[in-house]
Amino acid sequence: MAENLFSSFDITGQGLSVQRMRLSSIAKNIANANTTRGEYGKPYEREVVVVRSIPQSPFGQELDSRIKLSRTDNAHSPNAEPYSYPGDYRVLKANTSRDNTPARLVYDPAHPDADDNGYVHYPNVNIVTEMVEMISAQRGFEAGANVLESAKNIARDSMEI
């Protein structure tokens, strides 16, 4: 039981780290929403966090088996298999990449960064999209914090037994 409880702390911590990465990327995007000349003289490119599950992990295998069973019969709900997790166990891989959508073009011939046709290339950042992403990341972080709190309560209550 203790192993599963501590691995739930670790897995939830990984999820919280991903939400923190998302919030950091969103903050960079909002801060650079009007940066027309960044590195290499080009407009800032929106940063996104890409998250993938690590294949062939016990977590992924358990998830796959649950999905397969739920498709065959609604009464299927087996217990989770006990696993021995290594100390550096990871269920998620997260990294940042650049959004490859084209830059916004705004006609402003007086702007110092305007091209020959009078258009300024602004970053591909939409503030409304970033705000929605921020709310989603914030709620994901809150959910992870609630999971940690629940696991902590379970651990505390099991010590009282």
C-alpha positions in Angstrom: 0.0 0.0 0.0 2.7 2.5 0.9 4.5 1.9 -2.4 1.3 2.8 -4.3 0.7 5.8 -2.1 4.1 7.2 -2.6 4.1 6.5 -6.4 0.8 8.4 -6.5 2.6 11.4 -4.9 5.3 11.1 -7.6 2.9 10.8 -10.5 0.9 13.7 -9.3 4.0 15.7 -8.9 4.9 15.1 -12.5 1.5 16.3 -13.5 1.9 19.5 -11.4 5.3 20.1 -13.1 3.6 19.9 -16.5 1.0 22.4 -15.5 3.8 24.7 -14.2 5.6 24.4 -17.6 2.3 25.3 -19.3 1.8 28.3 -17.1 5.4 29.4 -17.8 5.0 29.1 -21.5 1.7 31.0 -21.4 3.4 33.8 -19.5 6.2 34.0 -22.1 3.6 34.1 -24.9 1.6 36.9 -23.3 4.8 38.9 -22.5 5.9 38.6 -26.2 2.5 39.1 -27.9 3.7 42.2 -29.7 7.4 41.4 -30.1 8.0 42.0 -33.8 11.7 41.5 -33.8 13.1 38.8 -31.6 16.0 36.4 -32.1 17.4 36.3 -35.6 15.3 39.4 -36.5 12.1 37.5 -36.8 8.9 37.9 -34.8 8.4 35.9 -31.6 6.9 32.4 -32.2 4.3 31.1 -29.8 5.6 28.4 -27.4 3.6 25.3 -26.6 4.1 22.4 -24.2 3.8 19.0 -25.8 3.1 16.2 -23.3 3.3 12.5 -24.1 2.9 9.4 -22.0 6.0 7.2 -21.8 5.2 4.0 -23.8 5.5 0.6 -22.1 5.3 2.1 -18.6 3.1 0.2 -16.1 0.8 3.3 -16.0 0.3 3.2 -19.7 -0.2 -0.6 -19.8 -2.8 -0.3 -17.0 -4.6 2.5 -18.8 -4.6 0.5 -22.1 -6.1 -2.6 -20.3 -8.8 -0.5 -18.7 -9.8 1.1 -22.0 -9.9 -2.4 -23.7 -12.0 -3.8 -20.9 -14.5 -0.9 -20.9 -15.2 -1.5 -24.5 -16.1 -5.1 -24.1 -18.4 -5.0 -21.2 -19.5 -2.2 -18.8 -19.4 -4.6 -15.8 -15.6 -5.1 -16.3 -13.6 -3.3 -13.6 -10.6 -5.3 -12.4 -8.3 -4.2 -9.6 -5.1 -2.5 -10.5 -2.1 -4.8 -10.7 0.6 -4.1 -8.1 3.8 -2.8 -9.6 7.3 -2.1 -8.3 8.2 1.4 -9.5 11.9 2.3 -9.8 13.1 5.4 -8.0 13.3 7.6 -11.2 9.9 6.4 -12.5 8.4 8.8 -15.1 4.9 8.5 -16.7 5.1 11.7 -18.7 7.5 13.4 -21.1 7.0 17.1 -21.6 8.9 19.5 -23.7 8.4 22.9 -25.3 8.2 23.5 -29.0 7.3 26.4 -31.3 3.9 26.8 -32.8 4.3 26.9 -36.6 1.2 28.8 -37.5 2.0 31.9 -39.6 2.6 35.3 -38.1 -0.2 37.9 -38.0 0.0 40.5 -40.7 -1.0 44.0 -39.8 -0.9 46.9 -42.3 1.1 49.7 -40.7 3.6 51.3 -43.2 4.8 53.7 -40.5 6.1 50.9 -38.2 9.9 50.5 -38.3 9.5 46.7 -38.8 7.1 47.0 -41.8 8.0 45.1 -44.9 8.1 46.6 -48.5 4.3 46.3 -48.8 3.7 48.1 -45.5 2.8 45.0 -43.4 4.2 44.2 -40.0 4.7 40.6 -39.0 3.4 40.2 -35.5 3.7 37.0 -33.4 1.2 34.2 -33.8 0.0 34.8 -30.2 -3.7 35.3 -29.6 -4.3 36.7 -26.1 -7.8 35.1 -25.8 -6.3 31.7 -26.6 -3.6 32.2 -24.0 -6.1 33.2 -21.4 -8.2 30.0 -22.0 -5.0 27.9 -21.9 -4.0 29.7 -18.6 -7.4 28.9 -17.0 -7.1 25.2 -18.2 -3.6 24.9 -16.7 -4.6 26.6 -13.5 -7.5 24.2 -13.1 -5.3 21.2 -13.9 -2.8 22.4 -11.3 -5.7 22.8 -8.7 -6.9 19.2 -9.5 -3.4 17.9 -9.0 -3.1 19.7 -5.7 -6.5 18.2 -4.6 -5.2 14.7 -5.5 -2.1 15.3 -3.4 -4.2 16.5 -0.5 -6.5 13.4 -0.8 -3.5 11.1 -0.9 -2.0 12.8 2.1 -5.3 12.4 4.0 -5.4 8.7 3.1 -1.9 8.3 4.4 -2.6 10.2 7.6 -5.8 8.3 8.2 -4.1 4.9 7.6 -1.6 5.8 10.3 -4.4 6.3 12.8 -5.8 2.8 12.2 
